[in-house]
Amino acid sequence: MALMITDLCINCDVCEPECPNEAISMGAEIYQIDPAKCTECVGHYDAPQCVKVCPVDCIPLNPQHRETPADLQRKYLILTGPSA
């Protein structure tokens, strides 16, 4: 599953630079995660880096975007593969 940032976010700015897929950006009021770019760091790290650095634990799995580890791996390969 892709991750999401809840309204508990305090806009501390530590998650955005940790995302290897550039899936995190500032939304209208809090940071947000683009589920099309989020691989939960599959292919890059053993664990989601944004979750590791979040001081308020506001980055759970997004139930609206269910994905298997194989799905996340495919997405990683698409995002990081050679451009045409």
Protein Blocks (a to p, Z undefined) as FASTA:
>chain_A
ZZdddfkbgolopmmmmpmnlpaccdfkbccddfklpgghgojambdfklmmmmnlpacc
dfklgcdfklmmmmmmmmmmccZZ
